[in-house]
Amino acid sequence: MFGWVHNRRDHGGAIFIDLRDRSGLTQLVFTSNAGQEAHNLAGELRLEYAIGIRGKVKSRGANINPRLGTGEIEVHVGDLEIFNRSEPTPFPVDDNIAVNEEKRLQYRYLDLRRPVMQRTMRLRANANHIVRNYFVENGFIELETPMLVKYTPGGARNFLVPSRLNPGKFYALAESPQLFKQLCMVAGFDRYFQIVRCFRDEDLRLDRQPEFTQIDVEMSFVEQEDIFEVIEGIIARLWKELLGIELPRPFPRLPFAACMEKYGNDKPDLRFDMPHKDLTELVRASDGGGVRLLHQATQDGGIVKALRVPANDILSRSEIDKLEDVAKGMGAQGLLRAKVGEAGAWALAPWAKQIVPEFRAAINDALGAGPGDILLFQFGKPAIVHTVLANLRLHLAKKLGLIPESGSGGQWKLLWVVDPPLFEHDEEQGRFVAAHHAFTRPHDDDIPLLASEPGRVRCYRYDLVLNGFEIGGGSIRLHQPELQASVFKALGLSDEEARAKFGFLLDALKFGAPPHGGIALGMDRLVMLLADLESLREAVAFPKTQKGSDLMTGAPGEVESAQLRDLCITSSAAAIGRPVPSPTV
C-alpha cells in the first residue's frame, strides 16, 4: 500500500498510523512482532510523510471503527519505506479545518489532498465519463473548436491575446464555441458535443470563474423540444448514476414573462413558494388608493409589486424593520411594509393611514393575505423592483428555514425558462441590443414585429434552472440569411457592419445551412450542485479568487520589457492609475 500519514498514535509497544490514499483511510499497526525494522522506522513517521508498506490484513474483531470505510480491518505492517518526508504543513490536511480560503488556495496542492476535495474531484471525473458515454451512445460526435478566435461583439467581455506574428492584432479567448458549433452544423455534423474550456473577463462571484468548463451541444434538423429531451436525459443520468436519485421528467416549462412576474428573475428557486404579485393595474385603477408614492410610480411608467410572507414566529418587529436595510443594499430607495391584523387592518405601516380602506382590502384579496402575514412592497422601474423582490424572496427563504444557506437540502427543482424577448433596450446606447446573441431565431408569429416593435419579439431561447442556479442555456439558431438580415436591421447594424463582424458565418449560412439549435451546460456548476458545495471554487481543482488571481502561482504577473516589445505593446497602466509593471516600456 502507498499513501500519506494522516494520523499517528504511539502507544509504546505499538504504533498506529492512519494511512490516507485515493480510496480513504486505513489503519496500520506497527509492532516488533510483525517487523522490528519497520517498527523502529515507524517511530520517525510524522504527518504527511509519503510512505509505502507491506503487511497482513487482519480483522479488528469487536474494535470496529465506524468512522472509517475500512473500519473492520487493519494492516499489520512487516515492511515500511519512507519515500519522502514532509515539513509541518500550514494547515491540517483534514476535512474539519478552520483556515481561511486564501491560505487554502495558496497551498491548493495540500488542500486537494483533503478527503472531501478528493471525493469532489473524483465525482467530477465520473461526471465527465458519464457525459461522454451518454452523448456517444446517442449518436453525437466530439469535435474540438479553437480557443484563439476572432473577437466578435456581444455576450461577455473577452480576454484578448496579442499576436506576435501579426503586430497590433489580437486574438480573443473564446467565451464559448458558439459560432464554430454552428459551422459544424453547416458542415454536416448533425450531432456535436464537446467538454470545452471557455473564458470570460467578467466580475467574479461564488458561482463564476474567469475560466470555466461547459458541456457544449448542437443538433441539426431539430426543434426546441428535441433539445430538451436530450438534455433532460443527461441530467437525469448524472443524478441517477452519481447520487442514486430519479429526477421526474419532463422538467417543467415556464415562459420568461410569467417567470419575471412571479419571481422577479429568470432563474427562480422553486424549492419554496412565496411568489410576487404585480399590483400595477390595481394601483392604476384605484389612482394609488390614497398613497401618493404608489400613484406617482405608475404615472412615471413604473410598476408596483408585493411579496406576501406567510405568518410566522421568526420575524420580530425589529427583524421586519431590518428588511429595509437588506432592500437598500440591493439598490432600493426603501421598503414599504405592513403586517395584516385580524380584520385585515395593517400594522407596522405609517403609510396605512393614507390608504383607502377599499384599496387595502383589494390588496389583501389579491395577495391572499390573512392575519399575521407580512406584506412587502416595491415600486419604480421594473429592473430594480424585480431585483429587490427576487433577492428578498431568497433572503427570507433562508431566514425562515425554507431552504438551507447552501446545498440542496435534499430537494432538486428543475425548470426550463422559455420564450424570452429577443432584444432588450439599452438605456445608455438608446437602442435595442441582443438579449443573448444575434443568431437566435425569433418566434414565427413575432417576425412581423421586428421592424415596428422589436421589444415585443419573443425567441426560441431557453435556460435550464436548478434550485435557483442557471445550469445551462441555449437557443434555436437563425439559419436563413434573409431573416438574419432582418434581425441585424432591428439591431441597427448595417450590411457592412454585419459583414465586418460576422462575415464568415453569414457566408456559411448561404450554403444550405440546416435548421439547428443547441445548448451549453456549466460543468462547474453541475459539480457544485451534485456535491452540495457552497462555492464554485470548491468544484474546480485550481480556481481563481474573486479578483481573478491565482494565489498559488502568483498569476497574473508582470512580464519583461523584451516580451512586450516582441508583441509591439506599450504598458499604459500608470496613465489609468494602476501599478506599473517593472520594467516598463
N, C-alpha and C positions, 0 to 999 in steps of 0.2 A: 504494500500500500504506500501511496505517496500523498503528501499534503503539507499543511501548516499546523503548527502548535497553536491551538485555540485556547486551551486552558491547561493548568499544571497544578498538581497536588502531590506533595512529597510527604508520605506517611512513614518515612524511615525505611522500613523493610520493603516497601512497595512504593513505586512512583506511578501516579495515574496521569495520563495525558489524554485530553480530548483532541483528536486529530480531525482537522477540517479539510475536506476535499470537495469535488464538484457535486457529490451526492449528499453531503451533510456532515454530521459529526459522528465519530466512532470512538469509544473509549479504549485506550491502550493501557496495558498493565505491564510494568517492568519489575521483575523480581530476579533475585540472584539465581533462583532455581531454574527459571526459564532461560537465562543467559546472563552470566556475570558481567561480561564485557559490555553488553547492551545496557544493563542496569547501571553500571558505572558511568557510561556516556550519557545516559538519560538525566543524570544529575546536572549536566551542563545545559539542558534544554530550557529555553525561555520562549515567551510568546512570539509567534510569527516566524520561528525558525522553519525553514523548508527541509523536510526530512523524508526518508524512505525507511520502511520497516518490513520485516518478515516475521510471521508468528503463527500461532494457532488460534482459531476462532473457538470460543467456549461460551456456553450458556451462563447467564448471570443468575439462573435459578430464580429464587424469590426476590432478588435485589434488582428487579426491573426498573429502569429509568423511563417513565412515560414521556418525559420531555424530549427524548431522542427517538428518531425513527429507527435507530439501531439499538434501542434501549434494552433489548432482550439478550444481547450478546456483548462480548468484549474480546479483544485480541491480546493474548499473552505473547509478548514480543521476545523473539530469540536473537534477532539481528537488527541493528539500527545504524543508519548512515545519516550524518548531517550534511546536507547539500549546501546550505547557506545559512549563516547566522543573521539575525535581524537586530538593528538598533531599536531602542524603545520607540514605538510609533506615536505620532502626535495625538492620536485618539484611539480608543479601543476598537478593534475590528469585531464589532458586535452589533446586533440589531438594536439593542437598548442603549443608545448613546445620547448624551446631552452635549452636542457640539454644534456650532453654527454652520450654516451651509457653505459659507465662504471657505472655511477650513476643510470641509469635506471635498469641495471642488478643487482646492489647491492640491490635495493628495487623493485625487479621484481614483488612482490605481489601488489605493488601500481601501477606499470607500467601496469599490466594486468587489472587494473580497467578502464583504458582509453577506451573510446568507440571504437576506431579503433582496439585495441587489442581484445576487447570483440567480435567485428564482425569477426575478423580473426579466433579466436578460435571456434566460432560457425560455420563458414564456414568449418573449418577443421572437426568438429564433423559431420556436414552434409555430407561431402565427405566420411568419414568412413562409414556412414549409407548407402549411395548410393553404395559404393563398395561392402559391404556385401550383400545387396539386389541383386545387379546385378549378382554376382557370384553364389549365391544360386539359383537364378532363372535359371541360365544356367547349373545347374547340378554339381556344384563344392562342395566339402566337405571341411570345415575348420578344419585343423589339426594343433596342436601346436608341435613345434620341440624344442629340447634342446637349451639353451643358453650356458651352460657349456659343451664344446666339447673338443675333442682331437685336438691338433694343427696339421694342415696339411699345407705343404708349398704351395706357390703360392698365387697370389692375394695380398691384402693389409696386412700390419703388424697387428698382433693380439695383443689385450690386454691379458696378462697372469694372471691367478689366482692360487695362491699356494693352494695345497690340504693339510689340516691339518691331514686328516686321512691317507694320502699316502705321508709321508715325502719325500721331494726332488722332488716331481712330481707336474705338473701344468696342470690345465685346460686352454683352450683358450676361450675367449668370442667370440661367433660365429659372424663372419663378414657377414655371410648370411647362410640361411638354405640349401645351395646348395646340399651337399651330402645327407642330410636327405630327401629332397623332391624327389631326385632321388630314394631313398629307398622306399618312399611312392608309387612310380610308380611300382617298383618291387613287392610291397605288394598288388597291385591290386586296389589302389585308383586312378582311371584313371583321375580324375579331382580334383586337390588340390589347395587351396588358403589359404593365411594367411596374416594378417596385423601384421607384426612382427618387434620387436626391434632388431637392429643389431649394431655392434661395430667395429670400425676400428681405430687403433692407427696411424693416419696419420697427416701430417701437415695440418692445417685448413685454410679455406678461407671463403669468403662470402656465398658460396653455399655448404659448407661441415661442418659437425659436427662429433665429436667422437662417439656419439650415435645417431642413426637415425632410422626412420621407413620406411619400404618398403612394398609394396603390392607384395607378393610373389606368383607366379603361376606356376604350372606344369601340363602337359597333356600327356596322353599316346596315342599311335597309331595316331600320328599327323605328319604333315609336317609343314614347316615354315609358309605357308600361313594360315593354320588353327589357329595358334597362333596370327598372325596379325589380323585376323578377330575378334577374341575375344577381343584383347587389344584395337583395334580401337573402338570397341563397348563401352567399359567402359570409354575411354577418351571422346568419343562423348557424352555419357550420363552425365558425370561430367560437361562438358561445357554447355550442354543444360539445365540441372536442376539448376545449380548454377549461371550461367551467362546469360542464355537465348540465347545462341549462337549455331547455327547449324554449325558444322565443316564438310567440304566436305570430302567424303570418296570415294574410298580408299585413304589413305595417300600416297604421292609419295614415290618411292624407288630410291635409288642411290647407285651404287656399291662403296665400300670403296676406290678403286683405283681412280675412277673418282672424288670422293669427295676430296681426298687429292690433286689431280691435279688442281681442280678448286678453292678450298677454303683453302687448307693447313692444315685442321684439319678434324676430323670425327664428328664434331658437329657444322656445319655451321649455321649461322643465315641467313635465306632465305627471311627476310623481305626487303632486298635490294639486288642488283645485285653485281657489282664490282668483278668479278671472277679473279683469277690469270691465267697467261698464261705461260706454260712451253716453254722456248726458247732454251733448251739444244741442241736439234738436229740442230736447225738453227745456233747456235753458232759453233757447230762442223763442219757443212757443210761449214761455212764461215771462219774457222780457227780463230775464235774470231773477225772477221771483223775489225782487226786493234787494238782491245782493248786487251792488254796483260792480264789483270786481268781475263777477261771472258775466254780467250783461256786457261789460266793456270788452271782455275777452272774445266773445262771439262776434261783436261788432268789428273787431280788429282782424277777423279771419282766423282766430284761434279755435281750439277745441276745449271741451270740459270733460274730464273723465274721473271716475271714482273707483275706489277699491274697498270692498267690504271685508273686514277682518272679523271672523266669527267670534262670538262671545267666549271669553277665556279668563282664567285667573292669573295669567302670566304677566300681562301688560298692565302695570300700575299707571296712575296718573302721570308720574314722572317719566315712566318708560314711554308713554304715548307722546309726551312733550318732546322727548329726545329724538323722536322720529323726524321732527322738523330739521334738526341738525343733520341727520342722515340724508334727508332730501336735499338740503342745501349743499352738502358735499357732492351731490350728483349734478349740481347745476341749477337747482330750483331756486326761485326767489323766496319761497316759503312753502308751507303745507297747511291747507285748511283741513280741520279735523273735527269730528263730532262723535259723541257716544250716545247711542239710542237708548232712551228711557222706556218706562213701562207703557206709556200712552203714545209712543212714537216721538215724544219730545227729544230735543238734543241737549246734551250737557257738554262741557269742555269746549264750547264753541261760542266765543264772544259775538261772532257774526250771526249767531242763531236769532238774536233779537231783531235783525234786519229782515229775516226771511219770512215770506208769506206762508202761513200755515199750510195752505193747499199745495204750494210748491214743495215744501218739506215732505208732506205726505206722499207726493208723487215720486220724489227721490227715494224715499223709503220703499215704496212699492216697486220701483224699477230695480232697486238693488236687492230686493227680498230681505230687507233689514228688519231685525227684531231686537227685543230688549237685550242690552249688553254688547251688541255689535258695535264695532268701531268703524267709522267711515272716514276715508282719507281722500281728499280731492286735489287734483292738479288741473291747471288751465293755462292756456297760452299756445305757443307754437307746437304743432304736433310732435316734432322731433324731441323736444325737451320733455313734454308731457309723457310720451311713451317711454323715454329713457328713465325718468324718475320713477314712474309707477312700476315699470318692469323690474328695476333694481330693488325697490321697496318690497315688492312681492317676494323676491328671493330672500331678501334680508329677514322678512317676517317669518318665512317658512322655516328658516334655520333657527330663529329665536323661539318659535313656537314648537320646535321639535318635529315638524312635519317631514323634514329631510335632515340628514346629518350635515355637519360642517363640511365634510369631504367624504368621498366614496359614494357608493350606490345605495347603501342601506338595504341591500338585497332586492332592490327594485330596478327594473330595466324598462324604461318607457321610450319607445322609438316613434318617430313621426317623420313623414315626408311633408315638407312645406313646399307647395306648388303654386304655379301661376302668379309669380311676382311681376311687377312692372319691368318692361324692357329698359326704360330710361328713368333717370332721376334728375331733378333740376338742381344745378349747381348755382347757388346764390352768388358766389364770388365771381364766377365767369358769366353769369346771366344767361345761361343756355342749358340745354339738356345734354347730359352725358350718359354713356352706357352704364347701367347699374351693375353689370357683371363684365361682359365684354361685347364687342360689336358684332360677334358672329353667332349670336343666339337667335333662334327662329321665333318670330312673333306668332301669336295665335292667329289663325287664318281669319277669324271674324274681326280681328282688330287691325288687320293690314290697312284698311281704308283710313284709319286714324293716324297713320304715320306722318302724313303731311299736315293735318289740321290739329290734332290733339295728341301729340306723342306721349304726354304724361299718362294717358289712359291705356296705352298699349301694353297688354299682358304678353308674357312669353313662356316658352317651354323650358323654363329653368327650374331646378329643384334642389333642395338641400335636405340631407338626412340628419336628423337631430336625435341625440340620445341623452336623456337626463339633463337637458339644458346645454349640451355641447354640440356644436356642429361637427359631425364626424365625416361629412362628405358633401360635395356639391358638384353639379354639372348641368348640362343642358342638351337639348336637341339643337344642332347647328344649322346655320344657313348654308345651303348648298347650291342655290340658284343665283347666278350673278346679278340678275335684274332686281331681285328682292334685296340682295346685299347692297346694291347701289341705292335703293330707297332708304335703307337703314342709315347708310353713310350720310345721305342728304338730310335726314332728320337730325343727325348729329352735327350738321353744319360743315361736314367735310366735303371739299371739292373733289372732283375726279383725280386731279393732280395730287392733292394731299393724300388721298386714299391709296393711290398707286405708289407714292413715295414711301408710305409706311407699311403697306401690306401687299405690294405688287406681286410677290412670288405666290402668295396664297390666292389672290384674285385670278392670276393666270391659271393656277391649278384647277379652280372651280369651273373653268371653261371647258375642261376636257372630260366631260361625263362624270362629274363628281356625284357619288350616290348620296341619298339621304343618310344622315349619320348623327350620332349623338354619343355622349359619354359622361364620365364622372371621375372625380378623384376623391379617394378616401384617405384621411390622415392616419397613417400608420402609428405615429407617435401618440396621437390622442386615443386611438383604439387600445393601444397597450396600456396607457394611463388608466383608462376605464376598466379594462379587463383585470388589471392588477389592483384596482381600488387605490390608486396613488393620489396624493394631494397635489402634486405638481408634475407638469410635463417633463421637467428636467430629470425626474426620477425614472422616466421611461427611456432615456437616452444615455448611451454609455458615456459620452464625453460632451456634455452640454455647455452652452454659454450662459453667462449671467444675464440679468435684465438689462445691463449696459452693453451686451454683446461681446464681452471679453471672456477669454479663457484663462482662469486663474492658475491653471497648472502649467501651461506653456508660455503664458505672457502675451498671447495674441489678442488684439492686433499689436504689432510692434513697429518700431522705426526701421527704416532701410537706409542703406548707404547712398551717398550722393551719386556714386557711379551708376547704381541701379536706376535711379531716377533719370539720369542723363540718357541711358540706353533707351528709356521709354519716352524721351522727349517731354518730361514732366517737370514742372517747377512747383515747389511747395508754396502755398499761399496761406498756410494755417495762421500765421501771425496777423494777416490782414483781417481775419474774421474772429480774432480774439481767442484762438485755440493755441495750445502748446506747439511750438515749432519743432519738428524733428531735427535731430542733430546728427550729422552736419546738414545744413540747409543748402539749397541750390536756387 
